[in-house]
Amino acid sequence: MILNTLSRPLLTVLLLAATLALTPALAGGHAQSQGKGGYVSLEGLQEFRGLVDLSHGEPRTVLRYLQLVAQMDDDLKTIGLERRIVVAMRGGSVRYLRRDRSPIDLADQIVAEEIARAIADLHARDIRIEACKVAMDRFEVPADGVLEEVNVVNNTFITLIGFQQQGYGMVAIP
């Protein structure tokens, strides 16, 4: 009966005020997860272990994903987690790891230079970069000619499985 006597604008304001007052309670653990950047998945973690499987062969896409790894590292640092991150490069992505870029298509050489800078940035952050020798042989990238920040391993399948067995979560980028 009281609702019938209230004006519609006043009723709207009262309902909005009640909704806003109840929002923190309805959100449950939302306020708790703010300390971890809003990520419920990070609650209780002191250390983040991430493994990125990068096999894409298009240079701009390789660059974007390397930049995304750097952004992820920044986000995790802001949240306050210790970070262990590995990027395993295989497939066509290894074509852009060479110091001598002359075998790379002229149109892709500028992006290859940006990839080299992105890898240097990741290395400076203590992010490990591993390159697959099997893929390097396939794409005729000499092991002694890769960027100095890159660790060449015989087979990144072993890298991917080994780090997962050590508790690293993996993101696969085909």
Summary of the structure (lengths in Angstrom):
residues: 174
radius of gyration: 24.0
end to end distance: 63.2
largest distance: 84.8
contacts: 479
relative contact order: 0.15
helix: 57%
strand: 18%
